[in-house]
Amino acid sequence: MSDTLKLTGTLADETRYSIYQYIIKENKEVNVQQIAQHFGIHPNVARLHLTKLNEAKLLTSKFVKNEKGGRPARVYVVAEEPIHLSFPKQENHLLLEWLLELVDTMGEEALEKAKDIAYQNGQKVVNHTLMDSMSFEEKLDILKETAHSIGYIPTIMEKNNKKVITFSIFNCPYKDFLNKYPQFICLLHESFLKGQFDKLFPENSFIQLESKQNHCINCVYHVEVL
């Protein structure tokens, strides 16, 4: 069976797809018992789903020492290597890598231009003809739609008569280039996100609290909407 058929067949099962999404969001190692308990399924069924995801290279697994003694336990985590899928096969990721290398070698002026392009694209993603008349909740719904695809869930709280939006990015959408161009990639992604917030909430304070570059588990942002 080709890798394409294996991948699409693996994710075609609704429960298996939900398990994969759950592991992405948790961003930590899980075992069969944890998945069985969370989804209310028999451990043998959970093991089958995890094995299928592992075989499709969506997850990786390893054995860890069992704290209660006995045989080592197998744990699963989201695979680091991204999977590129297209029909027919295309190499867009190679084109992206060439462009990143080009901008990186051209210096500060090229980087500033790239940040501006990312910012403008962030604004386009959330642009809406009725933006000016939308409520905070309606604008937040637009943000949530774009957020879901890259694995972050905004949370809202009130502070000094301001709305405070906090969100963590669990699964960096650019992690295959993060090791080679860490500072560069993060600056572009942050510009893209800031473009979204500036379009939705023109008066805001946008701050990054944590970054994977600093060995944090996730990238965490804090946005105060005035």
DRENDO-1510 file (C-alpha; in Angstrom, 1 decimal, always signed):
<recs>
REC; n; res; u; v; w
REC; 1; MET; +0.0; +0.0; +0.0 .
REC; 2; SER; +1.3; +3.5; -0.9 .
REC; 3; ASP; +2.0; +6.0; +1.8 .
REC; 4; THR; -0.8; +8.2; +0.5 .
REC; 5; LEU; -3.4; +5.4; +0.8 .
REC; 6; LYS; -2.1; +4.4; +4.2 .
REC; 7; LEU; -2.3; +8.0; +5.5 .
REC; 8; THR; -5.8; +8.7; +4.1 .
REC; 9; GLY; -7.1; +5.3; +5.2 .
REC; 10; THR; -5.7; +5.9; +8.7 .
REC; 11; LEU; -7.4; +9.2; +9.2 .
REC; 12; ALA; -10.7; +8.2; +7.6 .
REC; 13; ASP; -11.8; +6.6; +10.8 .
REC; 14; GLU; -13.6; +9.3; +12.9 .
REC; 15; THR; -12.4; +7.9; +16.3 .
REC; 16; ARG; -8.8; +7.6; +15.1 .
REC; 17; TYR; -8.8; +11.1; +13.7 .
REC; 18; SER; -10.2; +12.4; +17.0 .
REC; 19; ILE; -7.4; +10.5; +18.9 .
REC; 20; TYR; -4.8; +12.1; +16.7 .
REC; 21; GLN; -6.2; +15.6; +17.2 .
REC; 22; TYR; -6.3; +15.0; +21.0 .
REC; 23; ILE; -2.6; +13.9; +21.1 .
REC; 24; ILE; -1.7; +17.0; +19.0 .
REC; 25; LYS; -3.5; +19.3; +21.5 .
REC; 26; GLU; -2.1; +17.6; +24.6 .
REC; 27; ASN; +1.4; +17.8; +23.2 .
REC; 28; LYS; +2.7; +15.1; +25.5 .
REC; 29; GLU; +3.3; +11.4; +25.6 .
REC; 30; VAL; +0.2; +9.2; +26.0 .
REC; 31; ASN; -0.3; +5.5; +26.6 .
REC; 32; VAL; -3.0; +3.1; +25.7 .
REC; 33; GLN; -4.8; +3.3; +29.0 .
REC; 34; GLN; -5.0; +7.1; +28.9 .
REC; 35; ILE; -6.5; +7.0; +25.4 .
REC; 36; ALA; -9.0; +4.3; +26.3 .
REC; 37; GLN; -10.1; +6.2; +29.4 .
REC; 38; HIS; -10.5; +9.6; +27.7 .
REC; 39; PHE; -12.5; +8.2; +24.7 .
REC; 40; GLY; -14.4; +5.6; +26.6 .
REC; 41; ILE; -13.2; +2.6; +24.5 .
REC; 42; HIS; -11.6; -0.7; +25.3 .
REC; 43; PRO; -7.8; -0.7; +25.7 .
REC; 44; ASN; -7.5; -3.2; +22.8 .
REC; 45; VAL; -9.4; -0.8; +20.6 .
REC; 46; ALA; -7.3; +2.1; +21.7 .
REC; 47; ARG; -4.1; +0.1; +21.1 .
REC; 48; LEU; -5.3; -0.7; +17.5 .
REC; 49; HIS; -5.9; +3.0; +16.8 .
REC; 50; LEU; -2.5; +4.1; +18.2 .
REC; 51; THR; -0.8; +1.3; +16.2 .
REC; 52; LYS; -2.4; +2.4; +13.0 .
REC; 53; LEU; -1.4; +6.0; +13.6 .
REC; 54; ASN; +2.1; +4.9; +14.4 .
REC; 55; GLU; +2.3; +2.8; +11.2 .
REC; 56; ALA; +1.2; +5.8; +9.1 .
REC; 57; LYS; +4.1; +7.8; +10.7 .
REC; 58; LEU; +1.6; +10.3; +12.2 .
REC; 59; LEU; +2.9; +9.2; +15.7 .
REC; 60; THR; +6.1; +7.8; +17.0 .
REC; 61; SER; +6.4; +5.4; +19.9 .
REC; 62; LYS; +8.9; +4.2; +22.4 .
REC; 63; PHE; +9.1; +2.1; +25.6 .
REC; 64; VAL; +9.5; +3.7; +29.0 .
REC; 65; LYS; +10.2; +2.2; +32.4 .
REC; 66; ASN; +7.0; +1.1; +34.2 .
REC; 67; GLU; +7.1; +2.9; +37.6 .
REC; 68; LYS; +4.9; +0.1; +39.1 .
REC; 69; GLY; +7.3; -2.5; +37.9 .
REC; 70; GLY; +6.8; -5.2; +35.3 .
REC; 71; ARG; +7.2; -4.8; +31.5 .
REC; 72; PRO; +8.1; -1.4; +30.1 .
REC; 73; ALA; +5.1; +0.6; +28.8 .
REC; 74; ARG; +4.8; +1.9; +25.2 .
REC; 75; VAL; +4.0; +5.6; +24.9 .
REC; 76; TYR; +3.0; +7.6; +21.8 .
REC; 77; VAL; +3.7; +11.2; +20.7 .
REC; 78; VAL; +3.1; +13.2; +17.6 .
REC; 79; ALA; +5.8; +12.6; +15.0 .
REC; 80; GLU; +8.3; +15.4; +14.5 .
REC; 81; GLU; +8.7; +14.8; +10.8 .
REC; 82; PRO; +5.9; +16.5; +8.8 .
REC; 83; ILE; +4.0; +14.6; +6.2 .
REC; 84; HIS; +3.4; +16.3; +2.8 .
REC; 85; LEU; +0.4; +15.1; +0.9 .
REC; 86; SER; -0.8; +16.3; -2.5 .
REC; 87; PHE; -2.5; +15.0; -5.6 .
REC; 88; PRO; -0.6; +14.7; -7.8 .
REC; 89; LYS; +2.6; +14.9; -5.8 .
REC; 90; GLN; +4.1; +18.4; -5.6 .
REC; 91; GLU; +7.2; +19.8; -3.9 .
REC; 92; ASN; +5.9; +23.1; -2.5 .
REC; 93; HIS; +7.8; +22.6; +0.7 .
REC; 94; LEU; +11.1; +22.7; -1.3 .
REC; 95; LEU; +10.1; +25.9; -3.0 .
REC; 96; LEU; +9.4; +27.4; +0.5 .
REC; 97; GLU; +12.8; +26.3; +1.7 .
REC; 98; TRP; +14.5; +28.0; -1.2 .
REC; 99; LEU; +12.6; +31.2; -0.6 .
REC; 100; LEU; +13.4; +31.1; +3.1 .
REC; 101; GLU; +17.1; +30.6; +2.3 .
REC; 102; LEU; +17.0; +33.5; -0.2 .
REC; 103; VAL; +15.4; +35.9; +2.3 .
REC; 104; ASP; +17.8; +34.7; +5.0 .
REC; 105; THR; +20.9; +35.4; +2.9 .
REC; 106; MET; +19.7; +38.9; +1.8 .
REC; 107; GLY; +19.8; +40.3; +5.3 .
REC; 108; GLU; +17.7; +42.7; +7.4 .
REC; 109; GLU; +16.0; +44.5; +4.6 .
REC; 110; ALA; +14.6; +41.3; +3.1 .
REC; 111; LEU; +13.5; +40.1; +6.6 .
REC; 112; GLU; +11.6; +43.4; +7.2 .
REC; 113; LYS; +9.9; +43.0; +3.9 .
REC; 114; ALA; +9.0; +39.4; +4.6 .
REC; 115; LYS; +7.5; +40.4; +8.0 .
REC; 116; ASP; +5.4; +43.0; +6.3 .
REC; 117; ILE; +4.1; +40.5; +3.8 .
REC; 118; ALA; +3.3; +38.0; +6.6 .
REC; 119; TYR; +1.5; +40.8; +8.5 .
REC; 120; GLN; -0.6; +41.8; +5.5 .
REC; 121; ASN; -1.5; +38.2; +4.9 .
REC; 122; GLY; -2.6; +37.9; +8.5 .
REC; 123; GLN; -5.0; +40.8; +8.0 .
REC; 124; LYS; -6.4; +39.2; +4.8 .
REC; 125; VAL; -7.1; +35.9; +6.5 .
REC; 126; VAL; -9.6; +37.5; +8.9 .
REC; 127; ASN; -10.9; +40.3; +6.7 .
REC; 128; HIS; -14.7; +40.7; +6.6 .
REC; 129; THR; -16.9; +43.2; +4.9 .
REC; 130; LEU; -19.0; +43.8; +8.1 .
REC; 131; MET; -15.9; +44.0; +10.4 .
REC; 132; ASP; -16.8; +47.5; +11.8 .
REC; 133; SER; -20.2; +46.4; +12.9 .
REC; 134; MET; -19.2; +43.1; +14.5 .
REC; 135; SER; -19.3; +42.4; +18.2 .
REC; 136; PHE; -16.4; +41.2; +20.2 .
REC; 137; GLU; -17.8; +37.7; +20.2 .
REC; 138; GLU; -18.4; +37.6; +16.5 .
REC; 139; LYS; -14.8; +38.7; +15.9 .
REC; 140; LEU; -13.6; +36.1; +18.3 .
REC; 141; ASP; -15.4; +33.4; +16.3 .
REC; 142; ILE; -13.5; +34.5; +13.2 .
REC; 143; LEU; -10.2; +34.2; +15.1 .
REC; 144; LYS; -11.2; +30.7; +16.4 .
REC; 145; GLU; -11.8; +29.5; +12.8 .
REC; 146; THR; -8.2; +30.4; +11.8 .
REC; 147; ALA; -6.8; +29.2; +15.2 .
REC; 148; HIS; -8.3; +25.7; +15.0 .
REC; 149; SER; -6.3; +24.7; +11.9 .
REC; 150; ILE; -2.9; +25.2; +13.6 .
REC; 151; GLY; -3.9; +23.9; +17.0 .
REC; 152; TYR; -4.5; +26.7; +19.4 .
REC; 153; ILE; -7.5; +27.6; +21.4 .
REC; 154; PRO; -8.0; +31.2; +22.6 .
REC; 155; THR; -9.2; +31.7; +26.2 .
REC; 156; ILE; -10.8; +34.9; +27.4 .
REC; 157; MET; -10.7; +36.7; +30.7 .
REC; 158; GLU; -11.6; +40.2; +32.1 .
REC; 159; LYS; -8.9; +42.4; +33.5 .
REC; 160; ASN; -9.2; +46.1; +34.4 .
REC; 161; ASN; -12.2; +46.5; +32.1 .
REC; 162; LYS; -10.2; +44.9; +29.2 .
REC; 163; LYS; -10.7; +41.6; +27.4 .
REC; 164; VAL; -7.5; +39.5; +27.7 .
REC; 165; ILE; -7.0; +36.8; +25.1 .
REC; 166; THR; -4.4; +34.1; +25.9 .
REC; 167; PHE; -3.5; +31.2; +23.6 .
REC; 168; SER; -0.9; +28.5; +23.2 .
REC; 169; ILE; +0.3; +27.1; +19.9 .
REC; 170; PHE; +0.5; +23.3; +20.6 .
REC; 171; ASN; +1.7; +22.2; +17.1 .
REC; 172; CYS; +3.8; +24.7; +15.3 .
REC; 173; PRO; +2.8; +24.7; +11.6 .
REC; 174; TYR; +6.3; +25.5; +10.6 .
REC; 175; LYS; +8.3; +23.1; +12.7 .
REC; 176; ASP; +10.0; +21.4; +9.8 .
REC; 177; PHE; +11.9; +24.7; +9.2 .
REC; 178; LEU; +12.2; +25.8; +12.8 .
REC; 179; ASN; +15.6; +24.2; +13.5 .
REC; 180; LYS; +17.2; +25.7; +10.4 .
REC; 181; TYR; +15.7; +29.2; +10.6 .
REC; 182; PRO; +14.4; +29.5; +14.2 .
REC; 183; GLN; +14.5; +33.3; +14.8 .
REC; 184; PHE; +13.4; +34.0; +11.2 .
REC; 185; ILE; +10.4; +31.7; +11.2 .
REC; 186; CYS; +9.1; +32.9; +14.6 .
REC; 187; LEU; +9.3; +36.5; +13.5 .
REC; 188; LEU; +7.3; +35.8; +10.4 .
REC; 189; HIS; +4.7; +33.8; +12.3 .
REC; 190; GLU; +4.4; +36.4; +15.0 .
REC; 191; SER; +3.8; +39.1; +12.3 .
REC; 192; PHE; +1.2; +36.9; +10.7 .
REC; 193; LEU; -0.7; +36.5; +14.0 .
REC; 194; LYS; -0.3; +40.2; +14.9 .
REC; 195; GLY; -1.9; +41.1; +11.5 .
REC; 196; GLN; -4.9; +39.0; +12.5 .
REC; 197; PHE; -5.3; +40.7; +15.9 .
REC; 198; ASP; -4.7; +44.2; +14.6 .
REC; 199; LYS; -7.4; +43.7; +11.9 .
REC; 200; LEU; -10.0; +42.3; +14.4 .
REC; 201; PHE; -9.1; +44.5; +17.4 .
REC; 202; PRO; -7.3; +47.6; +16.2 .
REC; 203; GLU; -6.4; +48.7; +19.8 .
REC; 204; ASN; -4.5; +45.9; +21.5 .
REC; 205; SER; -1.4; +44.9; +23.3 .
REC; 206; PHE; +0.2; +41.8; +21.8 .
REC; 207; ILE; +2.9; +40.1; +23.8 .
REC; 208; GLN; +4.6; +36.7; +23.5 .
REC; 209; LEU; +5.0; +35.1; +27.0 .
REC; 210; GLU; +6.7; +31.8; +26.1 .
REC; 211; SER; +8.6; +30.5; +23.0 .
REC; 212; LYS; +9.8; +27.1; +21.9 .
REC; 213; GLN; +13.0; +28.8; +21.1 .
REC; 214; ASN; +13.5; +29.2; +24.9 .
REC; 215; HIS; +12.9; +25.5; +25.5 .
REC; 216; CYS; +9.3; +26.1; +26.5 .
REC; 217; ILE; +6.7; +23.4; +25.7 .
REC; 218; ASN; +4.5; +25.7; +23.6 .
REC; 219; CYS; +4.5; +29.2; +22.2 .
REC; 220; VAL; +2.2; +31.3; +24.4 .
REC; 221; TYR; +0.7; +34.7; +23.5 .
REC; 222; HIS; -1.1; +37.3; +25.7 .
REC; 223; VAL; -3.3; +39.9; +24.0 .
REC; 224; GLU; -5.1; +42.7; +25.8 .
REC; 225; VAL; -7.9; +44.2; +23.8 .
REC; 226; LEU; -8.5; +47.8; +24.7 .
</recs>
